[in-house]
């Protein structure tokens, strides 16, 4: 019961801190909205993907929205460590799991708000998913798995970095990788080298699984790969975070 109370208290505390950081809110909410208008109305006419471009690009924008909220998590974790906040908690009867887990929960909630906004705008400008209720549940489940996986990596980066600035930079690859996936154009249309990278990096199977679920044509093989990537990244991020937390103690 004490652990749950600690967890709830720290989530509320992190939420208040996040609301006082305009740049973090801008990256998490405004940038993904800007991207959806840019990709659909500026670049969308240049791509031939076999379906309406808004239907093709929305799954990629969902994942991109997650990536843009990750750097704020790494910075917040590092700030807690470098300012001594975590050190103060160590000498108190506070659950160690709650200290880091609260950041993961807040990132998940913030990402879900951004994704809801993205989907609402996409629906308003022509996105027409044909997913069943069960497939929508699959979309939500995979999105949560992806957010949790990237959140733990961001927590690990924040603990390992020496300054908040370097923590934010460490999370940049997670923001850029969706642009080198099938988020905006099919991987098969890319040049040699880039195509192979796009096909075998983690975001492509995740995006393709979301795309299949939203269009009512899910692929079991892609889904298994996507879930495996999410679980693997979660495990790596958690173990690195725990090791860094113990090392810096």
Buried (B, 14 or more C-beta within 10 A) or exposed (E): EEEEEBBEEBBEBBBEBBEEBEEBBEBBBBBBBEBBEEBBEEEBEEBEBEEBBBBBBBBBBBBBBBBBBBBBBBBBBBBBBBEEEBEEBEEEEBBBEBBBBBBBBBBBBBBBBBBEBBBEBBEEEEBEBEBEEEBEEBBEEBBBBBBBBBBBBBBBBBBBBEEBEBBBBBBBEBBEBBBBBBBBBBBEEBEEEEBEBBBEBBBBBBBBBBBBBBBEEBBEEBBEBBBEBBEEBBEBBBEBBBEBBEEEE
